[in-house]
Amino acid sequence: MLPTIAWDGDDILMIDQRKLPGREIYVRCKTGNEVAKAITTMVIRGAPAIGVAAAMGLALGARRSTATGTKQFAVDFQRLADTLAATRPTAVNLFWAIERMKQALATGVQAGEGVVELVTRLRQEADRIHDDDLESCRAIGRHGATLVPDDAHILTHCNAGALATAGYGTALGVVRGAVDAGKRVAVYADETRPFLQGARLTAWELVKDGIPTTVITDNMAAAIMARERVDLVVVGADRIAANGDAANKIGTYGLAIAAHAHGIPFYVAAPWSTIDLATPTGAEIPIEERNAKEVTHMAGTQVTPAGALVRNPSFDVTPHRYITAIVTERGILRPPYLEALAGAR
Ligand code: MRU
């Protein structure tokens, strides 16, 4: 299993996902602010992994706090929580994890614990968030495997793998679950312009696992569906609204339309921490707009003329009508999602 994020004593180590697949190097974070920077700069990315990193960052910040009293300790905690919450807006797992850590702190303060006990409590809560995510991914894999026929050709977008979670992955958890169940699978990995999470990260993970993987550029997906065999599409999500609309990496929406046009099932695999029942529909999900340079430059070389306007929305929303099923650790949910999601709460 790939170590996405781990403690090294009181420090946090993360594999630098910007450097993969060329170099496997680790970034060491010694403060909570360094964790926030690692999330902003995409050292670590993927909705569940961002949540886990934020929780561990808060535990790290608590450990480094110089506060001697609980009042100042709580002020330091809140400041770091605000910094972490401002890193990336779309993945709801970030806000979910910060909220869980806030609750843990409140419980400890209410119980009259001192700074030392609170530090321990926050570390334990962060570890639980990490371990629960890994467990959820394995359960998603077990449920999702039942949707995969033997000898399946599976298409995926971006990276919803071990690197995007505490391990095993969500969409790639379904792939791994099928393999663990003894099924033969072959994967088409969308390149995923502009950050290339599919070409760089998904392909890297699957090749390491010995799973047959073909990288295609994003604009090839519909043609492959039309002229070759794609049995199912499975993707992750950054936030799923109460009605089942799902935000995921830019390009997912077009893929869902193409799958619909070809009668191919389109599955979204995500842990419960990605589900945001407080957001009624996808229209209310904030979409991160990233630096234009990700589009204007490739491997450091400018590929667009100076003066051309550029857009770089990092996510899109797939309307629930194009989603065949949502695979969670609690089981496989089918339309109508408003009822299915509320019922599985
Ligand atoms: O910008 P990223 O790399 O953080 O975007 C990641 C995705 O869109 C993933 O598909 C999503 O977070 C699910 S990861 C299990």
Residues whose N, C-alpha, C, O or C-beta is under 5 A from the ligand:
A	BS01	MRU	R45 G46 A47 P48 H157 C158 N159 A160 G161 A164 T170 Q197 G236 A237 D238 N248 K249
